[in-house]
Amino acid sequence: MLDIKKRFLSLVLLPVASITLLAGAANAETLKTKNFKVTITRNCPEGYVVCNNVTYVGRNLKTGQSIRLRGRTIHTVGADGVTPSRFLGYQFRNREYIYQVTADNRLLVYNGKKLILQEQGVLIN
């Protein structure tokens, strides 16, 4: 009897797990600049305008070094001062460094408020 329950659960849960994995993959995009390849994955359900669970995986194309960060989407704010409006991109923090990937495909890195890197890129997927 226990084996039947296990088999039933695996048959029911396998499609759900597959759909969840495919949905996550559909929310990923990769930006390639002159020196970096950055993959952004939105880990929020489809349809969410604001997402505070976004993953950044950046790789330096010259050195091969990589970094993984967690961040959020950034937006302008509507006339009511609360409602998110136009999508601006993504923002990630690593101590005093702020990484931004903009809606117009630019990679920006700040040390505090000082811009230390700016590269235009293209989406490759």
N, C-alpha and C positions, 0 to 999 in steps of 0.2 A: 504494500500500500504506500509506503514511504517513497519507494522508487517512482511510482506513478506520479506522485505529487511533485517530486524533483524534476521529472521529465516535463511535466506540464508547465511548471514555472519557467524552466529553461526555454521552452518553445514560446512562451508568452513574452518573456523578458528579452530574448535575443533580438526580435524585431524592434522593440522599443530602444534598446541600447544602440542598435545600428542606426536608427533614425536620429537619435540624439547625436551620435558621432558625425553623421552626415550634415546635420544642421549646424554643428560647430564649424565644420570645414567650410561651409558656405559663407560664414561670417568672416573669413580671413581674406586679407588682401596684402600684396607684397609691393613695396616701393623700392625701386632700384635707383640710386644716385651714382655719381661718379665714384665715390669711395665706400658706399654702404649699401647693404641689402637689408631692408626692414620688413618684417612680417607683423602685421597688426591683426589680432583676433579679438572680435567682440564676443565676450562670454555671457551675453545677456540674451534672453529670448527674442526671437524675431519680432519686430514691430515696436520695440522699446526705442524711444527717441533718445533719452538720456541713458547712458550705460556707464556705471562706475566700476565695471569689471572688464577691463580691456588689457590684453597682453601685448607687449612689445618685445620682439626678439630681433635684435640688430646685430649684424655681422660686418666687421670691417673687411672690405674686399682685399686690402693690401696685406694686413697682418693675420687675418683669420680669427682674430679675437671677437668674442660675442658677449652680449649682455641681454639679460631678460629682466623686464620691468613690468609692473602692474600700474595701470592708470585709468583714465576716464575720457569720455567724449567732452568736447567743449563747444558751446553754442553762444550765439547772441541771445539776449533776453527780450521778450516781447514787451509791448507797451505797458502791460500790467506790472512789469518789474520782476515777474516770477516765471512765467511760461517760457520754456526754451523755444528759440526761433531758428534762425539760420545756423546750420552746421558749420563749424569752423575747423574742426579736426580733432586731434587727440593730444592729451598731455600726460606725461609720465615724469615721476621724480626719482632721482637717485642722489640722496643727500642734498648737497647744494646745487646740483645740476637739474635742469628742467629740459626734457626732450619734448619737442612738439612735432607732429606730423600734420601738416595743414591740408585743408580740403583741396587746395590747388597743387598738391604733391610736392611740397617743400619739407625738408628735414631741417629743423632749427634746434640748436642746443645752446642753452644759456647757463652761465655760471653766475648764480644770483640773478641780477637783472641785466648782466652784460652778455650780449650775443657773441658766442665764440665759434659757431659753425652755422653755415647756411648753404644748403645744396638743393638744387632743383632735381626732381626725379621723375620717373614715369612708372605707372602701374604695370606690372608684368604678368598679372593673371586675370 
